[in-house]
């Protein structure tokens, strides 16, 4: 697969992004380095992290960013990487108290730059929103950071469609760049939203999908494989109760049957089929996936370079119905 040119930017990103939520926690720095080496060597270049990753575990804050920063310094390979990170996340002990003021954004951004040991972040996401803060104030802060050379482009994650539209309107009216990408809770699987413990997460629903289609705004999907839900079923593995509560529904039963059929007909593993769903989108759509071990990563790497039948991709694009319980 060719690199994807993100609309409104000069960023050419791989069709799969490496998620790093486990770096420095469930994965040691050495294991994380092996994953990044394998990902880059296979043709990937998009590495995604966040200022808050692993702050829920006692120890240094910003651990994932620190691991990535040390890795880039050790390897001297910053130029091979399109790096995205996220800030303005609520404090973990007070998740429903937003932190998206200009002061919060700038503070988190400066800390991320220090952790990553770099001067400029390619793509900076606001991890959450605060509807009480005018989009004009947020846009002004982000445009300032671009002018200061701290970030190249900026996007949002877990913002409502209304607020995304408000930001786009403001950008048009004031000649600002605006968001160039949206990170959303999104996968081929239809999710039972009441089972999602974090109620600040915002899913890609039909209306948001239609907005992306009409505007051409790029999207990145976290939880892009639904935690490997379909792949686990295909491998006969046990599904954890929490995952079953999130994804156990009739819609996903129908999707799974179709995935099984496509996998058997075309000899494509179910995991790759779940990623190929994003190749079927009418706008730039990049799945972000974190891997618990090297074997999981290597099972997904063929997505970076493989050539897959157009009819398979088309069929996958027609499977999801956005049926959220």
Backbone bond lengths (Angstrom), bond angles and torsions (degrees), N, CA, C in turn:
res aa  C-N    CA-C-N  psi(-1)  N-CA   C-N-CA  omega(-1)  CA-C   N-CA-C  phi
1 X - - - 1.449 - - 1.524 109.67 -
2 X 1.319 115.65 142.79 1.448 119.93 177.81 1.524 110.21 -77.99
3 X 1.330 115.41 163.20 1.446 119.88 172.73 1.535 109.04 -65.23
4 X 1.318 115.66 154.67 1.455 122.55 179.60 1.526 108.69 -104.15
5 X 1.324 117.15 123.27 1.457 121.36 175.34 1.522 107.99 -81.83
6 X 1.313 116.07 115.01 1.460 119.92 -178.63 1.525 109.24 -72.54
7 X 1.329 117.84 121.17 1.470 120.37 -177.67 1.522 112.71 -54.53
8 X 1.324 114.60 139.77 1.456 120.24 179.26 1.509 114.28 79.84
9 X 1.342 117.08 8.13 1.460 121.22 -178.53 1.527 109.88 -140.05
10 X 1.309 114.60 174.80 1.462 120.90 170.45 1.523 110.71 -104.53
11 X 1.332 116.91 16.46 1.455 121.41 -177.45 1.520 111.28 -85.51
12 X 1.317 116.42 122.08 1.457 122.22 172.67 1.525 107.24 -105.72
13 X 1.317 115.90 113.29 1.464 120.25 -173.32 1.519 110.98 -115.65
14 X 1.309 114.89 153.38 1.458 120.50 176.34 1.520 109.48 -68.66
15 X 1.335 117.71 154.02 1.464 120.34 -177.43 1.522 113.97 -70.44
16 X 1.319 117.05 -3.68 1.461 122.58 175.89 1.516 107.75 -133.29
17 X 1.327 116.14 133.82 1.457 120.62 176.12 1.513 110.47 -105.88
18 X 1.327 116.44 141.46 1.456 121.66 -179.83 1.521 109.43 -86.51
19 X 1.326 116.50 115.60 1.453 121.89 175.41 1.521 110.63 -80.93
20 X 1.321 116.18 145.98 1.468 119.51 -170.78 1.529 112.46 -129.84
21 X 1.316 116.42 24.63 1.464 119.49 -175.93 1.529 112.33 -62.75
22 X 1.320 117.92 -20.50 1.462 120.46 -178.25 1.527 113.17 -98.18
23 X 1.327 117.24 -2.39 1.463 120.35 -177.08 1.532 110.68 -67.39
24 X 1.331 115.08 126.10 1.448 120.27 178.47 1.509 114.08 85.65
25 X 1.335 116.80 0.36 1.463 120.79 177.99 1.517 108.04 -126.58
26 X 1.337 118.15 -92.96 1.465 120.40 176.90 1.523 111.89 -65.28
27 X 1.325 116.43 -25.79 1.463 120.99 175.55 1.522 108.95 -112.13
28 X 1.313 116.85 128.62 1.466 121.27 177.34 1.528 109.56 -67.98
29 X 1.339 117.93 161.58 1.462 119.40 175.15 1.523 113.00 -54.11
30 X 1.325 117.23 -36.49 1.467 119.98 -179.75 1.538 111.12 -66.95
31 X 1.345 116.25 -42.46 1.463 119.78 177.55 1.523 110.85 -65.82
32 X 1.321 116.65 -39.09 1.463 120.92 178.01 1.529 110.80 -62.83
33 X 1.318 117.02 -40.77 1.466 120.87 178.22 1.524 111.07 -62.75
34 X 1.331 116.68 -40.78 1.466 119.38 178.59 1.527 110.58 -63.29
35 X 1.333 116.80 -39.57 1.457 119.22 178.15 1.527 111.15 -64.39
36 X 1.311 117.31 -44.90 1.464 119.87 -179.42 1.522 111.59 -65.22
37 X 1.324 117.01 -40.17 1.475 120.26 176.31 1.528 110.79 -59.13
38 X 1.334 116.75 -48.57 1.463 120.98 -177.91 1.522 110.91 -64.50
39 X 1.312 117.03 -40.33 1.462 121.75 -179.37 1.528 110.92 -64.24
40 X 1.314 117.48 -47.28 1.459 120.83 -179.76 1.524 110.79 -67.22
41 X 1.313 117.29 -41.22 1.467 120.86 -179.31 1.524 111.92 -65.20
42 X 1.339 117.08 -26.33 1.470 121.16 179.13 1.518 112.54 -84.43
43 X 1.329 117.40 -3.01 1.467 120.40 178.03 1.510 114.63 109.55
44 X 1.334 117.55 -1.76 1.456 119.97 176.96 1.519 110.83 -75.38
45 X 1.330 116.01 156.78 1.469 118.45 174.32 1.530 113.24 -144.25
46 X 1.337 118.04 -12.10 1.464 121.11 -177.06 1.532 110.29 -92.18
47 X 1.319 116.12 116.04 1.458 122.12 176.79 1.525 107.86 -117.89
48 X 1.333 115.12 126.66 1.462 121.19 -174.36 1.519 110.32 -117.06
49 X 1.339 115.65 134.22 1.455 120.66 178.72 1.520 108.82 -142.18
50 X 1.334 116.69 -167.22 1.461 121.25 178.29 1.519 109.46 -160.23
51 X 1.321 115.13 150.42 1.456 121.51 -179.66 1.527 111.70 -60.70
52 X 1.325 116.97 -30.50 1.461 121.44 -174.07 1.533 114.00 -89.79
53 X 1.330 117.68 -10.81 1.460 119.43 -172.59 1.523 111.78 -58.01
54 X 1.321 114.48 125.88 1.462 125.97 177.16 1.523 113.97 74.43
55 X 1.349 116.83 10.25 1.462 118.44 173.88 1.525 111.59 -69.33
56 X 1.342 116.35 -11.78 1.468 119.88 177.57 1.522 112.22 -79.31
57 X 1.332 116.83 -3.25 1.461 121.63 177.79 1.527 107.81 -112.17
58 X 1.340 118.95 134.40 1.466 120.16 179.80 1.525 111.52 -55.05
59 X 1.322 115.58 139.09 1.453 120.63 -179.69 1.513 110.89 137.04
60 X 1.324 116.91 -166.34 1.463 120.24 -177.89 1.532 111.36 -61.21
61 X 1.325 116.95 145.21 1.455 120.95 176.82 1.525 109.62 -82.58
62 X 1.328 115.92 151.96 1.463 120.19 178.45 1.516 113.25 70.51
63 X 1.343 116.50 32.93 1.466 120.78 -170.99 1.529 113.04 -61.23
64 X 1.337 117.04 -40.88 1.465 118.74 -179.92 1.523 110.90 -62.27
65 X 1.325 116.65 -44.96 1.469 119.94 178.26 1.522 110.77 -61.68
66 X 1.321 116.75 -40.30 1.467 120.28 -178.78 1.530 110.67 -62.86
67 X 1.340 116.76 -43.28 1.467 120.85 178.85 1.533 110.06 -60.87
68 X 1.322 117.04 -44.19 1.470 120.91 -179.61 1.525 110.43 -66.33
69 X 1.330 117.02 -42.24 1.456 119.97 178.55 1.516 112.36 -61.08
70 X 1.324 116.82 -44.80 1.467 120.49 177.98 1.523 110.65 -62.59
71 X 1.338 116.02 -39.77 1.465 120.77 179.94 1.530 110.96 -62.45
72 X 1.325 117.41 -48.66 1.466 120.27 -178.37 1.527 110.92 -62.86
73 X 1.322 116.70 -38.59 1.465 119.93 178.87 1.524 110.67 -66.32
74 X 1.327 116.47 -42.45 1.460 121.06 -179.15 1.537 111.40 -65.55
75 X 1.334 116.12 -43.59 1.464 120.60 -176.57 1.528 113.19 -85.22
76 X 1.314 117.41 -21.29 1.463 120.37 -176.12 1.517 112.16 64.46
77 X 1.318 116.69 37.52 1.466 120.63 -171.99 1.528 114.00 -118.90
78 X 1.320 117.29 25.79 1.471 119.89 -178.92 1.523 111.85 -53.97
79 X 1.323 117.87 -35.31 1.470 120.92 -176.15 1.527 112.44 -69.72
80 X 1.318 118.10 -15.70 1.469 121.01 179.24 1.523 112.48 -85.79
81 X 1.317 116.98 -6.97 1.464 121.36 -168.66 1.524 111.58 -117.02
82 X 1.325 115.85 131.96 1.461 121.48 164.54 1.524 105.24 -95.44
83 X 1.317 115.83 112.61 1.455 121.09 -170.06 1.524 110.66 -105.78
84 X 1.323 115.26 126.51 1.462 119.47 173.07 1.519 109.10 -120.57
85 X 1.315 115.44 141.32 1.452 120.66 173.58 1.520 108.40 -141.76
86 X 1.320 115.20 171.03 1.459 120.96 -172.11 1.517 110.54 -133.44
87 X 1.333 115.93 144.69 1.457 121.68 177.11 1.513 110.43 -138.04
88 X 1.339 116.33 -172.05 1.467 122.98 179.70 1.530 111.85 65.01
89 X 1.312 115.47 36.01 1.466 120.65 175.59 1.528 108.61 -89.49
90 X 1.333 118.74 144.16 1.465 119.70 175.84 1.531 111.23 -60.36
91 X 1.339 115.45 156.47 1.458 118.96 171.52 1.531 108.27 -62.10
92 X 1.307 117.04 140.45 1.461 120.38 -173.91 1.526 112.56 -64.54
93 X 1.310 116.39 -26.24 1.457 119.11 179.36 1.535 111.91 -82.96
94 X 1.315 117.79 -6.84 1.471 121.42 179.69 1.531 109.12 -144.81
95 X 1.328 115.29 64.34 1.458 121.52 -171.61 1.527 113.73 -60.10
96 X 1.311 118.31 -24.58 1.465 119.50 -177.53 1.527 112.49 -98.08
97 X 1.330 115.87 15.07 1.459 120.94 171.34 1.527 107.53 -107.37
98 X 1.323 118.38 103.21 1.469 120.46 -173.56 1.527 112.96 -63.47
99 X 1.315 114.54 156.41 1.469 122.95 175.44 1.522 107.82 -136.35
100 X 1.301 117.86 74.85 1.465 119.35 -178.49 1.527 111.31 -135.40
101 X 1.320 116.11 32.25 1.457 119.72 172.81 1.531 108.74 -79.03
102 X 1.322 118.32 162.20 1.475 119.19 175.08 1.522 112.70 -53.85
103 X 1.320 116.56 -36.07 1.478 120.05 179.77 1.525 110.82 -66.53
104 X 1.323 117.02 -43.20 1.464 121.04 178.00 1.529 110.58 -61.93
105 X 1.324 115.68 -45.71 1.462 120.57 -177.64 1.518 110.68 -60.80
106 X 1.325 116.41 -49.23 1.463 119.77 -177.33 1.522 111.40 -65.11
107 X 1.329 116.90 -40.48 1.463 120.25 179.57 1.527 111.30 -61.44
108 X 1.328 116.75 -48.69 1.472 120.27 179.84 1.524 111.23 -63.24
109 X 1.322 116.23 -40.69 1.458 120.38 -178.89 1.524 111.08 -62.29
110 X 1.317 117.01 -45.35 1.469 119.95 179.79 1.524 110.63 -62.00
111 X 1.334 116.60 -41.68 1.465 119.68 177.50 1.527 111.34 -63.01
112 X 1.330 116.89 -40.48 1.467 120.20 179.21 1.523 110.90 -63.32
113 X 1.314 117.48 -42.13 1.464 120.44 178.94 1.532 110.51 -61.03
114 X 1.322 116.26 -39.54 1.467 119.56 178.52 1.522 110.54 -66.66
115 X 1.331 116.15 -45.13 1.462 119.48 179.63 1.522 111.65 -59.70
116 X 1.329 115.55 -42.47 1.465 121.68 -175.85 1.533 112.46 -81.99
117 X 1.315 116.54 -12.04 1.477 122.47 178.16 1.527 111.66 59.53
118 X 1.328 115.57 40.98 1.463 121.18 179.78 1.522 108.93 -133.48
119 X 1.327 116.04 169.20 1.460 121.17 -179.60 1.519 112.30 -99.34
120 X 1.351 116.61 -25.03 1.465 119.94 -175.08 1.516 110.58 -139.48
121 X 1.329 116.24 133.68 1.456 123.02 174.47 1.528 107.95 -98.45
122 X 1.315 116.81 132.44 1.473 120.23 -175.80 1.527 112.10 -65.87
123 X 1.323 116.08 -44.97 1.463 120.44 -175.12 1.523 108.46 -141.65
124 X 1.325 115.78 115.64 1.460 121.04 -175.18 1.525 109.75 -110.79
125 X 1.335 116.07 122.97 1.457 121.84 -178.41 1.523 110.89 -105.04
126 X 1.324 115.26 142.57 1.455 120.71 166.48 1.518 106.80 -84.85
127 X 1.326 116.05 116.67 1.463 122.04 -169.48 1.530 111.73 -70.64
128 X 1.323 116.40 -29.01 1.450 123.11 175.89 1.535 107.85 -144.27
129 X 1.330 116.20 175.48 1.458 122.23 -179.53 1.522 109.38 -119.30
130 X 1.310 115.36 167.57 1.462 122.48 166.86 1.522 106.64 -134.45
131 X 1.329 117.64 100.85 1.464 120.39 -177.21 1.524 113.89 -58.96
132 X 1.331 117.36 -16.27 1.459 119.96 178.91 1.527 112.45 -78.17
133 X 1.325 117.46 -15.20 1.466 121.37 179.12 1.528 108.78 -94.11
134 X 1.330 118.54 122.81 1.473 119.96 -179.75 1.528 111.72 -58.12
135 X 1.326 116.53 141.09 1.460 119.34 179.26 1.523 110.85 -60.93
136 X 1.330 117.71 -27.79 1.464 120.51 178.59 1.528 110.82 -60.96
137 X 1.341 117.17 -39.90 1.466 120.57 179.26 1.521 110.98 -67.79
138 X 1.333 116.20 -41.14 1.462 120.59 -179.54 1.526 110.28 -67.40
139 X 1.334 116.30 -45.65 1.464 120.19 179.76 1.523 110.68 -62.41
140 X 1.329 116.53 -40.50 1.457 119.53 179.72 1.507 111.87 -61.54
141 X 1.329 116.22 -41.56 1.462 120.46 177.79 1.524 111.25 -62.78
142 X 1.328 116.36 -47.43 1.467 120.07 -177.57 1.527 111.61 -66.04
143 X 1.323 117.46 -40.55 1.464 120.19 176.77 1.522 110.20 -62.46
144 X 1.327 117.24 -36.41 1.464 121.53 176.05 1.521 111.15 -61.10
145 X 1.337 115.77 -42.37 1.466 120.01 -179.50 1.525 111.46 -66.14
146 X 1.331 116.36 -34.52 1.469 119.95 174.94 1.527 109.62 -63.88
147 X 1.329 116.76 -46.75 1.475 120.57 -179.28 1.519 111.85 -62.41
148 X 1.337 116.38 -33.34 1.461 120.47 179.41 1.525 112.02 -78.38
149 X 1.342 117.23 -6.35 1.458 121.11 178.44 1.504 114.45 81.38
150 X 1.334 117.53 11.55 1.458 119.65 -179.08 1.526 112.52 -80.87
151 X 1.323 116.84 -29.92 1.459 121.43 176.66 1.528 108.77 -135.82
152 X 1.331 115.80 154.56 1.461 120.16 176.33 1.525 110.83 -94.71
153 X 1.324 116.77 -45.54 1.464 122.18 -179.29 1.522 108.14 -142.04
154 X 1.340 115.56 164.87 1.457 118.62 -178.97 1.525 111.30 -139.30
155 X 1.333 114.50 154.25 1.458 121.23 -178.44 1.516 110.18 -145.07
156 X 1.329 116.02 -173.05 1.463 121.01 -178.06 1.522 109.89 -129.53
157 X 1.315 114.63 158.93 1.458 121.46 175.15 1.519 107.80 -143.15
158 X 1.329 116.01 131.82 1.463 122.15 -179.88 1.530 112.06 63.04
159 X 1.316 116.05 35.88 1.456 122.00 170.56 1.522 108.31 -97.15
160 X 1.327 116.24 146.08 1.462 119.66 175.59 1.518 109.65 -72.16
161 X 1.318 115.54 158.74 1.462 119.87 179.12 1.526 111.01 -60.62
162 X 1.327 117.63 -39.34 1.459 119.84 179.70 1.515 111.30 -58.60
163 X 1.311 117.14 -46.02 1.466 120.07 -178.97 1.529 111.52 -69.45
164 X 1.327 117.40 -34.11 1.461 119.58 174.46 1.521 110.62 -61.90
165 X 1.319 116.50 -42.55 1.473 120.59 178.16 1.527 110.96 -66.06
166 X 1.325 116.69 -38.90 1.468 119.79 177.09 1.521 110.71 -60.22
167 X 1.318 116.53 -42.65 1.467 120.15 179.48 1.530 110.59 -65.71
168 X 1.318 117.07 -42.37 1.464 120.51 179.55 1.530 110.75 -62.71
169 X 1.318 116.69 -41.10 1.474 120.99 178.26 1.522 110.61 -63.22
170 X 1.313 116.64 -45.11 1.467 120.50 178.82 1.533 110.54 -61.10
171 X 1.325 116.27 -43.58 1.471 119.84 -178.91 1.525 110.76 -61.16
172 X 1.328 117.23 -42.94 1.471 120.17 178.81 1.520 111.36 -63.86
173 X 1.320 116.68 -40.30 1.462 120.94 -176.94 1.526 112.89 -71.69
174 X 1.321 117.48 -25.71 1.455 120.43 -172.59 1.523 113.89 -120.12
175 X 1.312 117.39 9.65 1.459 120.42 176.46 1.513 114.19 67.89
176 X 1.340 116.73 25.93 1.467 120.75 176.73 1.517 110.11 -88.76
177 X 1.311 115.87 163.13 1.469 119.53 -179.57 1.523 110.79 -70.61
178 X 1.327 116.50 -40.21 1.456 119.79 -176.29 1.521 111.61 73.76
179 X 1.317 114.99 -179.59 1.458 120.07 179.42 1.525 110.27 -68.06
180 X 1.332 116.26 137.51 1.459 120.83 176.75 1.522 111.52 -106.63
181 X 1.338 116.81 -6.52 1.461 119.68 -178.56 1.525 109.25 -160.61
182 X 1.326 115.22 152.68 1.451 122.69 177.97 1.521 108.97 -126.07
183 X 1.323 117.38 125.54 1.465 121.17 173.26 1.522 108.22 -97.21
184 X 1.323 116.01 119.54 1.464 120.63 -175.73 1.521 111.42 -127.72
185 X 1.317 114.80 159.03 1.464 122.20 171.34 1.521 106.89 -70.95
186 X 1.338 116.86 108.12 1.463 118.64 -168.32 1.519 109.38 -159.19
187 X 1.314 115.20 135.38 1.463 121.94 171.90 1.517 107.56 -159.68
188 X 1.318 116.85 176.34 1.456 120.63 174.26 1.521 110.86 -63.69
189 X 1.320 117.34 -29.70 1.458 121.55 -178.64 1.523 110.80 -72.84
190 X 1.312 116.35 141.71 1.461 121.95 171.73 1.519 108.18 -86.95
191 X 1.317 115.78 133.37 1.464 120.58 -168.50 1.530 111.49 -107.59
192 X 1.312 115.41 143.55 1.466 121.57 173.56 1.525 107.30 -86.48
193 X 1.321 117.48 94.14 1.461 121.22 -172.25 1.526 114.47 -57.98
194 X 1.347 120.35 -35.35 1.474 118.06 177.89 1.526 113.48 -60.22
195 X 1.336 117.38 -18.94 1.461 120.50 179.80 1.529 112.47 -86.48
196 X 1.323 117.93 -5.58 1.462 121.82 179.39 1.523 108.32 -82.77
197 X 1.312 116.40 116.13 1.469 120.56 -173.60 1.524 112.28 -65.91
198 X 1.321 117.02 -38.56 1.462 121.19 -178.26 1.523 109.44 -86.26
199 X 1.308 116.85 102.93 1.467 120.91 -175.75 1.528 112.62 -78.88
200 X 1.353 117.71 0.25 1.463 119.60 175.82 1.525 112.03 -88.02
201 X 1.327 117.84 -3.73 1.456 121.26 178.14 1.530 110.13 -77.82
202 X 1.327 116.09 142.83 1.467 121.14 -178.05 1.525 109.08 -119.66
203 X 1.335 117.50 120.56 1.466 120.11 -178.10 1.521 112.86 -84.13
204 X 1.308 115.81 158.16 1.462 122.38 168.89 1.531 106.78 -76.54
205 X 1.334 116.34 109.08 1.460 119.68 177.72 1.527 109.37 -107.68
206 X 1.320 117.26 -175.17 1.470 120.75 -175.72 1.517 111.64 -60.38
207 X 1.327 116.79 -41.81 1.463 120.26 -177.53 1.527 111.37 -68.07
208 X 1.324 116.72 -41.33 1.460 119.39 178.75 1.528 110.45 -67.54
209 X 1.335 116.21 -40.93 1.465 120.16 177.81 1.533 110.24 -59.41
210 X 1.323 116.86 -43.76 1.470 120.97 179.59 1.530 110.70 -63.34
211 X 1.320 116.75 -35.69 1.465 120.30 177.13 1.528 110.53 -64.45
212 X 1.305 116.81 -43.85 1.471 119.80 176.90 1.524 110.29 -61.60
213 X 1.308 116.84 -43.00 1.458 119.94 179.99 1.523 110.86 -61.69
214 X 1.316 117.26 -44.41 1.452 120.59 -177.45 1.509 114.41 -73.73
215 X 1.323 117.01 -34.60 1.461 120.94 -175.76 1.523 113.37 -92.70
216 X 1.325 115.99 -22.63 1.458 119.90 -174.97 1.517 113.58 78.98
217 X 1.335 117.46 8.25 1.459 120.69 178.48 1.531 109.92 -63.38
218 X 1.329 115.82 132.36 1.462 120.45 179.51 1.520 110.68 -69.89
219 X 1.325 115.74 154.81 1.468 121.38 177.74 1.516 109.87 -133.83
220 X 1.320 115.14 144.02 1.456 122.04 168.55 1.516 107.42 -116.91
221 X 1.308 115.98 142.44 1.465 121.05 -176.32 1.514 109.98 -111.94
222 X 1.326 115.88 111.74 1.458 117.26 168.47 1.534 106.99 -85.64
223 X 1.290 117.80 159.65 1.477 124.21 -167.93 1.527 110.07 53.70
224 X 1.321 117.49 40.52 1.476 121.97 -171.85 1.521 113.24 -65.24
225 X 1.323 118.43 -24.64 1.475 120.25 177.96 1.522 111.66 -107.50
226 X 1.340 115.89 11.96 1.475 120.62 -177.40 1.526 110.89 54.15
227 X 1.328 114.39 40.97 1.463 118.93 -179.67 1.516 112.96 66.08
228 X 1.353 116.06 25.85 1.463 119.70 -179.05 1.509 113.57 73.36
229 X 1.339 116.84 23.34 1.472 120.82 -174.05 1.527 112.20 -55.32
230 X 1.334 117.60 -52.86 1.467 119.83 -177.46 1.525 111.51 -69.25
231 X 1.341 116.84 -38.47 1.466 120.08 179.82 1.523 111.11 -64.84
232 X 1.326 116.83 -37.80 1.466 119.99 177.60 1.525 110.52 -64.67
233 X 1.321 116.35 -42.66 1.460 119.35 178.57 1.523 110.71 -60.98
234 X 1.332 116.12 -42.26 1.467 120.06 -178.98 1.525 111.72 -65.21
235 X 1.330 115.77 -31.67 1.465 120.22 -179.06 1.521 112.12 -88.31
236 X 1.331 117.77 0.86 1.461 121.31 -179.81 1.513 113.71 71.46
237 X 1.326 116.96 23.10 1.461 120.58 -179.32 1.523 110.31 -85.55
238 X 1.317 115.45 156.13 1.459 120.76 177.26 1.521 110.06 -68.90
239 X 1.321 115.57 140.59 1.452 121.50 174.86 1.522 107.71 -99.84
240 X 1.316 117.08 125.54 1.461 120.62 -179.64 1.526 109.84 -61.59
241 X 1.326 117.74 146.96 1.468 120.42 -178.00 1.527 113.81 -53.81
242 X 1.324 118.06 -41.44 1.472 120.50 -179.37 1.522 110.97 -63.96
243 X 1.341 116.32 -40.14 1.465 119.79 179.08 1.525 110.80 -69.23
244 X 1.306 116.86 -36.97 1.458 120.47 178.20 1.527 110.78 -64.78
245 X 1.325 116.47 -38.12 1.465 119.33 177.77 1.523 111.12 -64.61
246 X 1.318 116.44 -33.89 1.461 120.06 -178.63 1.520 112.87 -77.15
247 X 1.341 117.03 -35.11 1.462 119.46 -170.05 1.527 114.32 -122.03
248 X 1.311 117.94 -2.07 1.455 119.77 179.42 1.523 110.80 -79.85
249 X 1.328 116.55 98.99 1.467 120.94 178.23 1.522 109.01 -156.53
250 X 1.332 116.12 167.84 1.467 121.37 -175.79 1.515 111.99 -64.21
251 X 1.333 116.43 -36.35 1.465 119.90 179.78 1.521 110.93 -59.55
252 X 1.325 116.80 -45.90 1.460 120.24 -179.28 1.527 111.91 -71.31
253 X 1.330 117.23 -26.54 1.467 119.23 172.80 1.523 110.69 -62.89
254 X 1.321 116.40 -42.54 1.467 120.78 178.27 1.527 110.82 -67.27
255 X 1.336 116.75 -43.23 1.464 120.03 178.71 1.524 110.49 -61.25
256 X 1.331 116.64 -42.47 1.462 120.30 -178.59 1.530 111.29 -62.43
257 X 1.311 117.38 -42.18 1.467 120.20 178.09 1.522 110.97 -59.28
258 X 1.314 117.24 -41.52 1.469 120.92 178.20 1.523 111.40 -67.25
259 X 1.320 116.71 -39.11 1.462 119.82 177.78 1.522 110.81 -63.09
260 X 1.327 116.62 -42.73 1.464 120.85 178.06 1.517 110.69 -59.29
261 X 1.326 116.27 -43.50 1.459 120.53 -179.51 1.529 111.30 -64.65
262 X 1.327 116.93 -46.08 1.463 120.61 179.41 1.526 110.98 -63.98
263 X 1.328 116.57 -39.41 1.459 120.53 -179.53 1.522 111.41 -63.50
264 X 1.327 116.25 -42.84 1.455 120.27 -179.39 1.527 111.92 -69.91
265 X 1.317 116.98 -39.41 1.472 120.51 -178.36 1.514 112.52 -69.93
266 X 1.333 116.83 -38.14 1.465 120.26 -171.43 1.522 113.29 -112.98
267 X 1.326 117.29 2.37 1.470 122.25 177.67 1.536 111.63 55.47
268 X 1.316 114.67 44.64 1.463 121.91 176.57 1.526 107.76 -114.68
269 X 1.328 118.43 125.09 1.461 119.67 -179.60 1.526 112.21 -58.21
270 X 1.308 115.28 148.73 1.465 120.35 -177.69 1.528 111.71 -59.23
271 X 1.339 117.54 -37.65 1.462 119.59 179.00 1.527 111.04 -58.19
272 X 1.332 116.76 -44.91 1.461 119.70 179.55 1.525 111.06 -65.99
273 X 1.312 117.53 -34.79 1.460 120.12 178.16 1.526 110.94 -63.93
274 X 1.329 117.14 -38.58 1.466 118.68 179.09 1.526 111.16 -65.94
275 X 1.329 117.23 -32.14 1.462 120.34 175.98 1.520 111.18 -74.77
276 X 1.329 116.39 -36.66 1.474 120.78 -179.87 1.525 112.67 -63.20
277 X 1.314 117.49 -20.74 1.463 120.39 175.05 1.528 110.63 -52.98
278 X 1.327 117.03 -36.64 1.463 120.57 -177.63 1.522 112.24 -73.79
279 X 1.326 116.83 -26.02 1.469 119.77 176.11 1.525 111.33 -69.69
280 X 1.324 117.02 -16.91 1.464 121.20 -178.49 1.523 112.91 -86.19
281 X 1.330 117.59 -3.96 1.457 119.58 -173.80 1.525 111.99 -76.25
282 X 1.348 117.40 149.09 1.468 120.92 -179.19 1.528 112.95 -83.11
283 X 1.303 117.92 12.73 1.460 123.74 175.26 1.522 107.42 -143.32
284 X 1.324 117.11 166.87 1.463 121.12 -179.23 1.520 109.43 -63.66
285 X 1.326 116.38 115.86 1.461 121.73 -176.32 1.520 108.83 -132.17
286 X 1.315 116.60 120.38 1.460 121.39 -174.83 1.524 109.88 -120.59
287 X 1.328 118.33 117.17 1.467 119.80 174.65 1.521 111.13 -74.42
288 X 1.314 115.99 137.19 1.462 122.88 172.73 1.520 107.24 -106.31
289 X 1.312 116.79 129.12 1.452 119.73 -175.24 1.525 110.38 -137.66
290 X 1.333 115.60 129.58 1.459 121.38 173.97 1.520 108.53 -101.32
291 X 1.315 116.47 148.09 1.458 121.81 -174.42 1.525 110.08 -125.07
292 X 1.338 115.90 133.97 1.465 120.80 -177.93 1.515 112.29 -75.27
293 X 1.339 116.00 -21.77 1.462 119.37 -178.97 1.524 109.74 -155.15
294 X 1.317 114.95 171.32 1.461 121.29 -176.32 1.526 111.98 -64.80
295 X 1.332 117.07 -34.59 1.460 120.06 -179.11 1.530 110.97 -63.27
296 X 1.325 117.39 -43.30 1.463 120.48 177.85 1.519 110.96 -60.67
297 X 1.331 116.01 -42.37 1.467 119.99 179.14 1.524 110.65 -60.74
298 X 1.324 116.95 -46.10 1.459 120.30 -176.07 1.531 111.75 -66.87
299 X 1.333 117.35 -27.31 1.468 120.24 176.03 1.526 111.48 -68.27
300 X 1.325 117.26 -27.77 1.462 121.11 -177.73 1.525 113.39 -92.92
301 X 1.335 118.09 -20.33 1.465 120.71 -173.94 1.530 114.69 -59.47
302 X 1.345 120.46 -31.31 1.468 118.42 177.57 1.525 113.64 -57.43
303 X 1.320 117.43 -20.89 1.471 119.84 177.99 1.524 111.45 -61.65
304 X 1.333 116.80 -26.44 1.454 120.45 -177.80 1.521 112.82 -70.63
305 X 1.302 116.95 -30.74 1.466 120.13 -171.77 1.518 114.32 -125.29
306 X 1.333 116.32 -9.53 1.462 119.02 -174.34 1.517 113.73 -72.19
307 X 1.327 115.97 152.57 1.460 123.43 173.87 1.522 107.08 -110.88
308 X 1.316 116.46 121.75 1.459 120.55 -173.99 1.520 110.74 -120.42
309 X 1.348 117.16 147.77 1.463 120.83 -176.80 1.529 112.12 -57.69
310 X 1.340 115.07 136.73 1.457 120.30 -178.37 1.523 112.17 -61.26
311 X 1.344 116.50 -32.71 1.468 118.34 -178.78 1.526 111.49 -70.26
312 X 1.342 116.77 -29.98 1.462 120.37 176.95 1.532 109.41 -68.81
313 X 1.318 116.21 -46.45 1.464 120.22 179.25 1.518 110.37 -60.18
314 X 1.322 116.22 -44.73 1.462 120.55 179.29 1.526 111.52 -60.88
315 X 1.317 116.64 -42.86 1.465 120.86 179.50 1.524 111.44 -62.13
316 X 1.317 116.59 -39.46 1.460 120.23 179.14 1.522 111.28 -65.17
317 X 1.321 116.08 -38.67 1.452 120.08 -179.77 1.511 113.03 -62.83
318 X 1.327 116.77 -23.55 1.471 120.83 -177.15 1.527 112.91 -91.11
319 X 1.333 117.80 -4.36 1.461 119.73 -172.76 1.527 114.17 -77.41
320 X 1.326 116.64 -41.00 1.465 118.53 -171.65 1.519 111.43 -77.00
321 X 1.321 115.51 137.20 1.460 121.23 -179.46 1.535 112.42 -114.29
322 X 1.335 118.16 -0.92 1.471 122.05 -177.56 1.532 110.43 54.41
323 X 1.323 115.54 48.84 1.450 121.57 176.41 1.529 107.29 -92.92
324 X 1.319 116.87 99.40 1.450 121.00 -178.84 1.522 109.74 -105.20
325 X 1.345 115.35 122.37 1.448 120.25 179.86 1.517 112.33 -73.56
